Amino acid sequence: MRSLVTLVVVLLLCPVASAAAAVAPGWAPTASMLEPRYMHSAVALDDGRVLVAGGAGSNGTVTAELYDPATGTWSPAGSMHEPRFSAAMIKLRDGRVLIAGGSQSTPFALSSAEVYDPATNRWSDVGHMTAPRYLGTPVMLPDGKILVAGGLKAASQALNNGDVFDPTNGRWTATGPFDTAISDSGAALMGDGRVLMAGGWDGNAPRNLARTYLNGSWTLVNPMAVTRSAHRLVTLADGRVLATGGDGVSPTYTRDTAELFDPRTNRWAPTGTMRVARHRPTITPLRTGQVLATGGQFVDPYPGTTSELYDPVRGEWSLAGMLAIPRTYHTATELPDGRVLVTGGQAMGAVAEVWTPITSLTTDPAVGFGDAPPGVAVAGAVQVTNTGALMLLVDEVAIGGAHAADFSVAGSSCRGAIAPGATCVLDVRFAATALGARSATLTFAANTAGGRHAVPLNGRGIPPAAGPGRDSDGDGVPDATDRCAGTRGSAGRSGCPAGLLADPSIAYKRVKGGIRIVAYYVKATTGARLTVKCSKGCKPTATKGKGSRRIKISRLTNRRLTNGTKITVTVAMAGRLTTTVTDRVTKSRRIEGRPRCSPVGC
């Protein structure tokens, strides 16, 4: 026990992670919470902060606090009106947060509920549930109402119904009863509007029964392959529901198995076995489609330090690093940039840490700016593409080297998280301070195996042209500095005419060997000719741009495109540069292309 206490003390004294550590893959410490918590609740707010409320100590606590991922710090939130732990907490559609039920001291449950308003930092009472319950499972229904199902009203006294909260009037309505009183179950909303509830503890043993909820009533469906309680259910991007781990029965009390429910058939099927058996873990669905599991008890009552990642495409789990300390009865919340915040847990006090995913990228091998007289700025760009399956984070952009003063970063679209397949651009400028060859190196940190990346930059300073110089296209910009010497443009654009808007966006599902497009849209300059072609698998489309209004490319709807396919979007207009964007399908993902202009890059 002494070693565990020492470990906690050491971590409490650790400094907050630096900006460099913020993009390093794996687990890193962040600021500790303002007070210790376990059996508490956490939810991400619309502004990116994380609200943490309640939790157990000697009894429940009324306090709440806010984590700011931009600064890695905590600040007090308004206190609840009642202390509570093991409560059901969920964000409402309007950005407020509902917390319902829970307990102040085991085994007595609460029926009260409160709503937190981030705009005022205050809680307000709403109606009571029709029954007191703790360890209930909250789910948002398609109409924005909240279902809290099952749970305990007292020790070993499980409930066989649910309550539905209406945010428009603050009132609760009881659902019809279901087959078996249950607590510590999993629940998830499915694409067809039903809620799946499976497994749980009936007061005596874990169960494998599964049922669905729709319009106030419950229907039994096929049971899971094994009994589970203190497990989790999450809905995957393809509509299936993943059930993981949990308590079983002797001789294997803690499960390492996982299974998938298909709402089309109402049947379960096995999927990859977890690397570590665990119950009461956190199971966090990520925006990129994977699922992160952290901590939990692997042998009752001992918490674990492992984390692992589920890939639904391959149906496999892979280790995702070790937590700094063992955790159970903790929380895990995805942050806006794809990182995950883990807080508290039994015996772990106020300690918090952040997981950063690992991904891969490609970037330009080098960028050349050509020749320019001293004092004449030449624009260029470094393109960074996320070629991995998780969010890409870019930080610490810098320029160094022999002639670093000749190059500068003028802007960046690489702030925030870069989705898999997406591309961001670092705008770089070259302005020679002397004649001859000039060189420097642009570097940046990213959450990749390599960690730091370098792109060589080069240009050459040349003597300015004598007199006004030759002006082939008669636009008033001398050929020596005219990047479009054959077309008329403005001095502000280095002699080039204005470019054209070409901005494709896509919604798609990953399938074996490629993608299936749900919808494909393009924004293009008003009146410009817009053409969309595929290298294979679709017919070309030609239409006119509508400015900021998206144009749906109907010929791509529901189209299956195999890996290696290119989608080329071309926008052209007389007297303007032609803009082309080429997306690629690689590893069952869309890799976003960078806009390119002809006759020269823009």
C-alpha positions as CSV (number, residue, x, y, z in Angstrom):
1,M,0.0,0.0,0.0
2,R,2.9,2.3,0.8
3,S,4.1,2.2,-2.8
4,L,0.7,3.2,-4.1
5,V,0.5,6.2,-1.8
6,T,4.0,7.2,-2.8
7,L,3.1,7.0,-6.5
8,V,0.1,9.2,-6.0
9,V,2.1,11.8,-4.1
10,V,4.7,11.9,-6.8
11,L,2.1,12.4,-9.5
12,L,0.4,15.2,-7.5
13,L,3.8,17.0,-7.5
14,C,4.4,16.5,-11.2
15,P,4.2,19.7,-13.3
16,V,1.6,20.3,-15.9
17,A,2.6,18.9,-19.3
18,S,4.3,21.4,-21.6
19,A,3.1,22.3,-25.0
20,A,5.6,19.8,-26.5
21,A,4.2,17.0,-24.3
22,A,0.7,17.9,-25.4
23,V,1.3,16.4,-28.9
24,A,3.6,13.5,-27.8
25,P,1.7,10.2,-28.2
26,G,0.6,8.3,-25.1
27,W,-0.2,9.3,-21.6
28,A,1.0,12.5,-19.9
29,P,0.1,14.2,-16.6
30,T,-2.1,17.3,-16.5
31,A,-3.2,19.4,-13.6
32,S,-4.9,17.6,-10.7
33,M,-8.5,18.3,-10.0
34,L,-9.4,20.7,-7.2
35,E,-10.5,17.8,-5.0
36,P,-10.4,14.0,-5.0
37,R,-13.3,12.2,-6.7
38,Y,-14.4,8.7,-7.6
39,M,-17.8,7.5,-8.7
40,H,-18.1,11.0,-10.1
41,S,-19.5,12.1,-13.5
42,A,-17.9,14.0,-16.4
43,V,-19.1,15.4,-19.7
44,A,-17.7,17.6,-22.5
45,L,-19.3,21.0,-22.9
46,D,-20.0,22.6,-26.3
47,D,-17.1,25.1,-25.7
48,G,-14.6,22.3,-25.3
49,R,-14.3,22.4,-21.5
50,V,-15.1,19.3,-19.4
51,L,-17.5,19.5,-16.5
52,V,-16.8,17.1,-13.6
53,A,-19.4,16.9,-10.9
54,G,-20.1,15.0,-7.6
55,G,-18.4,11.8,-6.6
56,A,-17.8,9.8,-3.4
57,G,-15.6,10.5,-0.5
58,S,-16.9,9.7,2.9
59,N,-20.2,10.6,1.4
60,G,-21.2,12.3,-1.9
61,T,-20.0,15.8,-2.7
62,V,-21.9,18.8,-4.1
63,T,-18.9,20.4,-5.8
64,A,-18.2,20.6,-9.5
65,E,-15.3,21.8,-11.5
66,L,-14.2,22.7,-15.1
67,Y,-11.2,21.5,-17.1
68,D,-9.9,23.8,-19.9
69,P,-7.9,21.7,-22.4
70,A,-6.4,24.9,-23.9
71,T,-4.6,25.7,-20.6
72,G,-4.6,22.3,-18.9
73,T,-6.1,23.8,-15.8
74,W,-9.1,23.4,-13.5
75,S,-11.5,26.1,-12.1
76,P,-14.5,25.8,-9.8
77,A,-17.9,25.4,-11.2
78,G,-21.1,26.2,-9.4
79,S,-22.0,23.6,-6.7
80,M,-25.0,21.3,-7.0
81,H,-27.9,21.6,-4.6
82,E,-27.4,18.0,-3.4
83,P,-24.4,15.8,-3.0
84,R,-24.4,12.7,-5.2
85,F,-22.2,9.9,-6.6
86,S,-23.0,7.2,-9.1
87,A,-25.4,9.6,-10.8
88,A,-26.5,9.7,-14.4
89,M,-25.1,12.8,-16.2
90,I,-25.5,13.7,-19.8
91,K,-25.3,16.9,-22.0
92,L,-28.6,18.1,-23.5
93,R,-29.0,19.4,-27.0
94,D,-29.0,23.0,-25.9
95,G,-25.6,22.7,-24.2
96,R,-26.9,22.4,-20.7
97,V,-26.1,19.3,-18.6
98,L,-28.5,17.1,-16.7
99,I,-27.5,15.1,-13.6
100,A,-30.1,12.7,-12.1
101,G,-30.3,10.3,-9.2
102,G,-27.2,8.9,-7.6
103,S,-26.7,8.4,-3.9
104,Q,-25.5,10.4,-1.0
105,S,-24.6,7.4,1.1
106,T,-24.9,3.8,0.0
107,P,-27.4,2.1,-0.2
108,F,-29.9,5.0,-0.4
109,A,-30.8,6.4,-3.9
110,L,-31.9,9.8,-4.9
111,S,-34.8,10.7,-7.2
112,S,-33.8,14.4,-7.5
113,A,-32.3,16.0,-10.7
114,E,-30.5,19.2,-11.6
115,V,-29.5,21.0,-14.7
116,Y,-26.2,22.9,-15.1
117,D,-26.1,26.0,-17.4
118,P,-22.5,26.8,-18.6
119,A,-23.6,30.3,-19.5
120,T,-24.4,31.1,-15.8
121,N,-22.2,28.5,-14.1
122,R,-25.2,27.5,-12.0
123,W,-27.3,24.5,-11.3
124,S,-31.1,24.6,-11.1
125,D,-33.5,22.0,-9.8
126,V,-35.8,20.2,-12.2
127,G,-38.5,17.6,-11.5
128,H,-37.8,14.4,-9.6
129,M,-37.7,11.0,-11.3
130,T,-40.6,8.7,-10.7
131,A,-38.3,6.4,-8.7
132,P,-35.0,6.9,-6.9
133,R,-32.1,5.3,-8.7
134,Y,-28.3,5.2,-8.7
135,L,-26.1,3.3,-11.2
136,G,-28.8,4.1,-13.8
137,T,-27.7,4.4,-17.5
138,P,-28.5,7.7,-19.4
139,V,-29.1,7.8,-23.1
140,M,-30.3,10.7,-25.3
141,L,-33.3,9.7,-27.5
142,P,-33.7,10.9,-31.1
143,D,-36.1,13.7,-30.0
144,G,-33.6,15.1,-27.4
145,K,-35.3,13.6,-24.4
146,I,-33.2,11.6,-21.9
147,L,-33.8,8.0,-20.9
148,V,-32.3,6.8,-17.6
149,A,-32.9,3.1,-17.3
150,G,-32.5,0.5,-14.6
151,G,-30.3,1.1,-11.6
152,L,-30.7,0.5,-7.8
153,K,-33.2,2.0,-5.5
154,A,-31.4,0.4,-2.5
155,A,-28.7,-2.2,-1.9
156,S,-29.4,-5.2,-4.1
157,Q,-32.8,-3.8,-5.1
158,A,-32.7,-3.3,-8.8
159,L,-35.3,-1.5,-10.9
160,N,-37.1,-2.9,-14.0
161,N,-38.1,0.4,-15.6
162,G,-36.8,3.7,-16.7
163,D,-37.6,7.4,-16.5
164,V,-37.7,9.9,-19.5
165,F,-36.7,13.5,-19.0
166,D,-38.2,16.2,-21.2
167,P,-35.8,19.2,-21.3
168,T,-38.6,21.5,-22.6
169,N,-40.6,21.3,-19.4
170,G,-38.2,19.7,-16.9
171,R,-40.6,16.8,-16.2
172,W,-40.1,13.0,-16.0
173,T,-42.3,10.2,-17.2
174,A,-41.9,6.6,-16.3
175,T,-41.4,4.0,-19.1
176,G,-43.2,0.7,-19.1
177,P,-41.6,-2.1,-17.2
178,F,-39.1,-4.5,-18.7
179,D,-38.5,-8.2,-18.2
180,T,-35.9,-8.2,-15.3
181,A,-34.9,-5.7,-12.7
182,I,-31.3,-4.7,-13.5
183,S,-28.5,-2.3,-12.6
184,D,-24.9,-1.7,-13.8
185,S,-26.1,-2.5,-17.4
186,G,-25.0,-1.0,-20.7
187,A,-27.2,1.1,-22.9
188,A,-26.8,2.7,-26.3
189,L,-28.9,4.5,-28.9
190,M,-29.0,2.8,-32.3
191,G,-29.5,4.3,-35.7
192,D,-33.1,3.1,-36.0
193,G,-34.1,5.1,-33.0
194,R,-34.2,2.1,-30.6
195,V,-32.2,2.0,-27.4
196,L,-30.4,-1.3,-26.7
197,M,-29.9,-2.3,-23.0
198,A,-28.0,-5.4,-22.3
199,G,-26.5,-7.3,-19.4
200,G,-26.3,-5.9,-15.8
201,W,-26.7,-7.1,-12.3
202,D,-30.1,-8.4,-11.1
203,G,-29.2,-8.1,-7.4
204,N,-27.8,-11.6,-7.2
205,A,-25.8,-12.3,-10.4
206,P,-24.8,-10.8,-13.7
207,R,-27.2,-11.4,-16.7
208,N,-26.9,-11.7,-20.4
209,L,-30.5,-10.6,-21.3
210,A,-30.9,-7.8,-23.9
211,R,-33.9,-5.6,-24.7
212,T,-34.7,-2.6,-26.8
213,Y,-36.7,0.5,-25.9
214,L,-38.9,2.5,-28.3
215,N,-41.8,4.8,-27.6
216,G,-42.2,4.0,-24.0
217,S,-42.1,0.2,-24.2
218,W,-39.4,-2.6,-24.0
219,T,-39.0,-5.6,-26.2
220,L,-36.7,-8.6,-25.5
221,V,-34.1,-9.4,-28.2
222,N,-31.5,-12.1,-28.5
223,P,-29.3,-12.3,-25.4
224,M,-25.5,-11.8,-25.3
225,A,-23.3,-14.8,-25.6
226,V,-22.1,-14.4,-22.0
227,T,-23.3,-12.7,-18.8
228,R,-21.9,-9.2,-18.1
229,S,-22.3,-6.4,-15.6
230,A,-20.3,-3.2,-14.9
231,H,-19.5,-3.3,-18.7
232,R,-20.2,-0.7,-21.4
233,L,-22.1,-0.5,-24.7
234,V,-21.1,1.9,-27.5
235,T,-22.6,2.4,-30.9
236,L,-20.1,2.2,-33.8
237,A,-20.0,4.3,-36.9
238,D,-21.5,1.4,-39.0
239,G,-24.5,1.1,-36.6
240,R,-23.4,-2.0,-34.7
241,V,-23.2,-1.9,-30.9
242,L,-20.0,-3.0,-29.1
243,A,-20.2,-4.7,-25.7
244,T,-17.0,-5.1,-23.8
245,G,-15.6,-6.8,-20.7
246,G,-17.6,-6.7,-17.4
247,D,-18.3,-9.0,-14.5
248,G,-19.0,-12.6,-15.4
249,V,-19.6,-15.7,-13.2
250,S,-17.2,-18.1,-11.6
251,P,-14.5,-19.3,-12.5
252,T,-13.9,-16.3,-14.8
253,Y,-15.3,-13.3,-12.9
254,T,-13.8,-10.6,-15.1
255,R,-14.3,-10.8,-18.9
256,D,-11.9,-10.0,-21.7
257,T,-14.4,-10.9,-24.4
258,A,-16.3,-8.5,-26.6
259,E,-19.3,-8.9,-28.9
260,L,-21.3,-6.9,-31.5
261,F,-25.0,-6.5,-31.8
262,D,-26.4,-5.9,-35.3
263,P,-29.7,-3.9,-35.2
264,R,-30.6,-5.3,-38.6
265,T,-30.8,-8.9,-37.4
266,N,-31.1,-8.3,-33.6
267,R,-28.3,-10.8,-33.2
268,W,-24.9,-10.8,-31.4
269,A,-21.6,-11.9,-32.9
270,P,-18.1,-12.3,-31.3
271,T,-15.4,-9.8,-32.1
272,G,-11.7,-9.5,-31.1
273,T,-10.8,-10.3,-27.5
274,M,-9.5,-7.5,-25.4
275,R,-5.9,-7.5,-24.4
276,V,-6.8,-7.3,-20.7
277,A,-9.9,-8.5,-18.8
278,R,-11.6,-5.6,-17.1
279,H,-14.8,-4.5,-15.5
280,R,-15.8,-1.0,-14.6
281,P,-13.5,0.4,-17.2
282,T,-14.2,3.6,-19.2
283,I,-15.1,2.9,-22.8
284,T,-14.8,6.0,-24.9
285,P,-16.0,6.2,-28.6
286,L,-13.6,8.5,-30.5
287,R,-14.7,10.8,-33.4
288,T,-12.4,8.8,-35.7
289,G,-14.5,5.6,-35.1
290,Q,-12.2,3.7,-32.8
291,V,-13.0,3.0,-29.1
292,L,-10.6,3.6,-26.2
293,A,-10.8,1.4,-23.0
294,T,-9.0,2.5,-19.9
295,G,-8.4,1.0,-16.5
296,G,-11.1,-0.9,-14.7
297,Q,-10.7,-3.8,-12.3
298,F,-9.0,-6.8,-13.8
299,V,-9.2,-8.9,-10.6
300,D,-11.7,-7.7,-8.0
301,P,-10.9,-5.4,-6.3
302,Y,-7.6,-4.4,-7.9
303,P,-7.7,-1.6,-10.6
304,G,-5.5,-1.7,-13.7
305,T,-3.3,0.7,-15.5
306,T,-3.6,-0.6,-19.1
307,S,-5.5,1.1,-22.0
308,E,-6.3,-0.4,-25.4
309,L,-7.9,0.7,-28.6
310,Y,-10.6,-1.1,-30.6
311,D,-10.5,-0.9,-34.4
312,P,-14.0,-1.8,-35.8
313,V,-12.8,-2.2,-39.3
314,R,-10.3,-5.0,-38.3
315,G,-12.3,-6.1,-35.3
316,E,-9.1,-6.1,-33.2
317,W,-7.8,-4.5,-30.0
318,S,-4.3,-3.0,-29.6
319,L,-2.5,-1.7,-26.5
320,A,-2.7,2.2,-26.2
321,G,-0.2,2.7,-23.4
322,M,-0.1,2.5,-19.6
323,L,-1.9,4.9,-17.3
324,A,0.4,6.5,-14.7
325,I,-1.7,4.9,-11.9
326,P,-4.3,2.2,-11.6
327,R,-7.9,3.4,-12.0
328,T,-11.4,2.2,-11.5
329,Y,-14.6,4.2,-10.9
330,H,-12.9,7.0,-12.9
331,T,-14.0,9.0,-16.0
332,A,-12.6,9.4,-19.5
333,T,-13.8,12.2,-21.8
334,E,-12.7,12.9,-25.4
335,L,-11.5,16.5,-25.9
336,P,-12.1,18.5,-29.1
337,D,-8.7,17.8,-30.5
338,G,-9.0,14.0,-30.2
339,R,-7.1,13.6,-26.9
340,V,-8.8,11.9,-23.9
341,L,-8.9,13.3,-20.3
342,V,-9.0,10.7,-17.5
343,T,-9.9,11.9,-14.0
344,G,-9.9,10.5,-10.5
345,G,-10.9,7.0,-9.5
346,Q,-11.0,4.9,-6.3
347,A,-8.0,5.7,-4.1
348,M,-6.5,7.8,-7.0
349,G,-7.7,11.1,-5.5
350,A,-7.6,14.2,-7.7
351,V,-5.0,12.9,-10.2
352,A,-5.8,13.5,-13.9
353,E,-3.9,12.6,-17.1
354,V,-4.4,13.0,-20.8
355,W,-4.0,10.4,-23.6
356,T,-2.8,11.6,-27.0
357,P,-3.3,9.3,-30.0
358,I,-0.5,8.2,-32.3
359,T,-1.0,8.7,-36.0
360,S,1.1,9.1,-39.2
361,L,1.6,11.9,-41.7
362,T,3.1,12.9,-45.0
363,T,4.5,16.3,-45.9
364,D,6.3,18.0,-48.7
365,P,9.9,16.7,-48.9
366,A,11.1,20.2,-49.6
367,V,9.8,23.6,-50.8
368,G,11.6,25.7,-53.3
369,F,10.8,29.4,-53.9
370,G,12.9,30.1,-56.9
371,D,14.5,33.4,-57.6
372,A,13.5,36.8,-56.2
373,P,15.2,40.1,-55.7
374,P,15.8,41.1,-52.1
375,G,12.7,42.6,-50.5
376,V,10.3,40.8,-52.8
377,A,8.2,38.3,-50.9
378,V,7.4,34.9,-52.6
379,A,4.6,32.8,-51.1
380,G,4.8,29.0,-50.7
381,A,3.2,26.3,-48.7
382,V,4.0,23.2,-46.7
383,Q,1.3,20.6,-47.0
384,V,0.7,18.2,-44.1
385,T,-1.6,15.2,-44.6
386,N,-2.9,12.9,-41.9
387,T,-2.4,9.4,-43.3
388,G,-3.2,7.6,-40.1
389,A,-6.5,6.5,-38.5
390,L,-6.6,8.9,-35.5
391,M,-6.5,12.7,-35.1
392,L,-3.3,14.6,-36.0
393,L,-2.0,17.4,-33.8
394,V,0.6,19.9,-35.0
395,D,2.5,22.2,-32.7
396,E,5.8,24.1,-32.2
397,V,6.1,25.2,-35.8
398,A,9.5,26.9,-36.2
399,I,12.1,28.0,-38.8
400,G,15.8,27.6,-38.2
401,G,19.0,27.1,-40.2
402,A,21.6,29.2,-42.0
403,H,19.2,31.9,-43.4
404,A,16.2,31.5,-41.1
405,A,15.5,35.3,-41.3
406,D,14.7,35.0,-45.0
407,F,11.7,32.7,-44.4
408,S,8.6,33.1,-42.2
409,V,5.4,31.3,-41.4
410,A,2.6,33.6,-42.5
411,G,-0.4,31.5,-41.5
412,S,-1.6,28.0,-40.8
413,S,-4.6,25.8,-41.1
414,C,-3.0,23.2,-38.9
415,R,-4.4,24.6,-35.7
416,G,-6.6,22.1,-33.8
417,A,-7.1,18.5,-34.8
418,I,-6.6,17.3,-38.4
419,A,-9.0,14.4,-39.2
420,P,-7.7,11.2,-40.8
421,G,-7.3,11.8,-44.5
422,A,-7.4,15.5,-44.2
423,T,-4.7,18.0,-45.2
424,C,-3.6,21.2,-43.5
425,V,-1.3,23.9,-44.9
426,L,1.5,26.0,-43.4
427,D,1.8,29.2,-45.4
428,V,5.5,30.1,-45.8
429,R,7.1,33.2,-47.3
430,F,10.5,33.8,-48.7
431,A,12.1,37.3,-48.8
432,A,15.8,37.2,-49.6
433,T,17.9,39.5,-47.4
434,A,21.0,39.0,-49.7
435,L,22.0,37.7,-53.1
436,G,22.8,34.0,-53.7
437,A,21.4,30.7,-52.4
438,R,19.4,31.0,-49.2
439,S,18.2,28.0,-47.2
440,A,16.5,27.2,-43.9
441,T,14.5,24.3,-42.3
442,L,10.9,24.4,-41.2
443,T,10.2,22.1,-38.2
444,F,7.1,21.1,-36.3
445,A,6.1,18.6,-33.6
446,A,3.3,16.1,-34.2
447,N,1.7,13.1,-32.5
448,T,3.6,10.6,-34.7
449,A,6.2,7.9,-34.0
450,G,8.9,10.3,-35.2
451,G,7.6,13.2,-33.1
452,R,9.4,15.9,-34.9
453,H,9.4,16.6,-38.7
454,A,11.6,18.8,-40.9
455,V,11.0,20.3,-44.3
456,P,14.0,22.0,-46.1
457,L,13.3,25.4,-47.6
458,N,15.4,27.1,-50.3
459,G,15.4,30.1,-52.6
460,R,17.8,32.4,-54.3
461,G,18.3,36.1,-54.1
462,I,18.9,37.8,-57.5
463,P,19.7,41.4,-58.5
464,P,16.6,43.5,-59.2
465,A,15.9,44.1,-62.9
466,A,17.2,47.4,-64.3
467,G,14.4,50.0,-64.9
468,P,10.9,48.8,-65.2
469,G,12.0,45.6,-67.0
470,R,10.1,43.6,-69.6
471,D,6.3,43.1,-69.0
472,S,5.1,40.4,-71.4
473,D,1.5,40.4,-70.5
474,G,1.2,44.2,-70.0
475,D,-0.2,44.0,-66.5
476,G,2.3,46.4,-64.9
477,V,4.2,43.7,-63.1
478,P,7.8,43.1,-64.5
479,D,8.5,39.6,-65.8
480,A,11.3,39.3,-63.2
481,T,8.7,39.3,-60.4
482,D,5.6,38.2,-62.3
483,R,4.7,34.6,-61.3
484,C,2.1,34.5,-64.2
485,A,4.1,36.3,-67.0
486,G,1.6,35.0,-69.6
487,T,-1.6,36.2,-68.0
488,R,-2.7,39.5,-66.6
489,G,-2.9,40.0,-62.9
490,S,-2.4,42.5,-60.1
491,A,0.8,43.5,-58.3
492,G,-0.7,42.4,-55.0
493,R,-0.9,38.8,-56.4
494,S,2.6,38.9,-58.0
495,G,1.1,39.3,-61.5
496,C,-1.4,36.4,-61.2
497,P,-5.1,36.7,-61.8
498,A,-7.4,35.7,-58.9
499,G,-7.9,32.1,-58.3
500,L,-11.2,30.2,-58.0
501,L,-12.9,28.5,-55.0
502,A,-12.8,24.7,-55.1
503,D,-13.8,23.2,-51.8
504,P,-15.0,19.5,-51.8
505,S,-16.4,17.8,-48.7
506,I,-17.5,14.3,-48.2
507,A,-19.4,12.0,-45.8
508,Y,-18.5,8.3,-46.3
509,K,-18.3,4.9,-44.6
510,R,-15.2,2.8,-44.6
511,V,-15.7,-0.6,-46.3
512,K,-13.3,-3.4,-47.1
513,G,-11.1,-2.4,-49.9
514,G,-12.3,1.2,-50.2
515,I,-15.1,3.6,-49.1
516,R,-18.8,4.0,-49.7
517,I,-19.8,7.6,-50.3
518,V,-22.8,8.8,-48.3
519,A,-22.7,12.3,-49.8
520,Y,-20.2,14.4,-51.8
521,Y,-20.4,18.2,-52.0
522,V,-18.4,21.0,-53.6
523,K,-18.3,24.7,-53.1
524,A,-17.2,26.6,-56.2
525,T,-17.0,30.2,-57.3
526,T,-20.3,31.5,-58.6
527,G,-20.7,31.0,-62.3
528,A,-17.5,29.0,-62.8
529,R,-17.6,25.7,-64.6
530,L,-17.3,22.8,-62.1
531,T,-16.3,19.4,-63.2
532,V,-16.0,16.3,-61.0
533,K,-14.4,13.1,-62.4
534,C,-13.3,9.8,-60.9
535,S,-10.3,7.8,-62.2
536,K,-12.6,4.8,-62.0
537,G,-16.1,3.9,-60.6
538,C,-18.2,6.9,-61.5
539,K,-19.4,9.1,-64.4
540,P,-18.2,12.7,-64.7
541,T,-20.4,15.6,-63.5
542,A,-20.4,19.1,-65.0
543,T,-22.3,22.1,-63.5
544,K,-21.9,25.7,-62.4
545,G,-20.5,27.0,-59.1
546,K,-22.9,28.6,-56.6
547,G,-20.4,30.4,-54.3
548,S,-20.8,29.5,-50.6
549,R,-23.8,27.2,-51.4
550,R,-22.7,23.6,-51.5
551,I,-23.5,21.6,-54.6
552,K,-24.4,17.9,-54.1
553,I,-22.7,15.6,-56.6
554,S,-25.6,13.1,-56.9
555,R,-23.7,10.7,-59.1
556,L,-21.3,9.9,-56.2
557,T,-24.1,9.2,-53.7
558,N,-23.9,5.6,-52.4
559,R,-21.0,5.0,-54.9
560,R,-18.4,2.5,-53.7
561,L,-14.9,3.6,-54.6
562,T,-12.0,1.2,-54.3
563,N,-8.5,2.0,-52.9
564,G,-6.4,3.9,-55.4
565,T,-9.3,5.8,-56.9
566,K,-8.8,9.5,-57.5
567,I,-11.6,12.1,-57.4
568,T,-10.6,15.3,-59.4
569,V,-12.6,18.5,-58.9
570,T,-11.8,21.2,-61.5
571,V,-13.2,24.8,-61.4
572,A,-12.5,27.0,-64.4
573,M,-13.5,30.5,-65.6
574,A,-12.2,32.8,-68.4
575,G,-9.6,35.3,-67.2
576,R,-9.0,33.4,-63.9
577,L,-6.6,30.7,-62.8
578,T,-8.1,27.2,-63.0
579,T,-8.2,25.4,-59.6
580,T,-7.9,21.7,-59.3
581,V,-8.3,19.5,-56.2
582,T,-7.6,15.7,-56.3
583,D,-8.8,13.5,-53.5
584,R,-7.5,10.0,-53.2
585,V,-8.9,6.8,-51.6
586,T,-6.2,5.1,-49.6
587,K,-6.5,2.4,-46.9
588,S,-10.3,2.8,-46.9
589,R,-10.0,6.5,-46.2
590,R,-10.4,9.7,-48.3
591,I,-7.1,11.6,-48.4
592,E,-7.9,15.3,-49.0
593,G,-6.0,17.0,-51.8
594,R,-4.5,20.5,-51.7
595,P,-6.0,23.0,-54.2
596,R,-3.6,23.7,-57.1
597,C,-3.9,26.4,-59.7
598,S,-2.7,26.6,-63.3
599,P,-0.7,27.9,-65.0
600,V,1.1,28.2,-61.7
601,G,0.5,27.2,-58.1
602,C,-1.4,29.6,-55.9
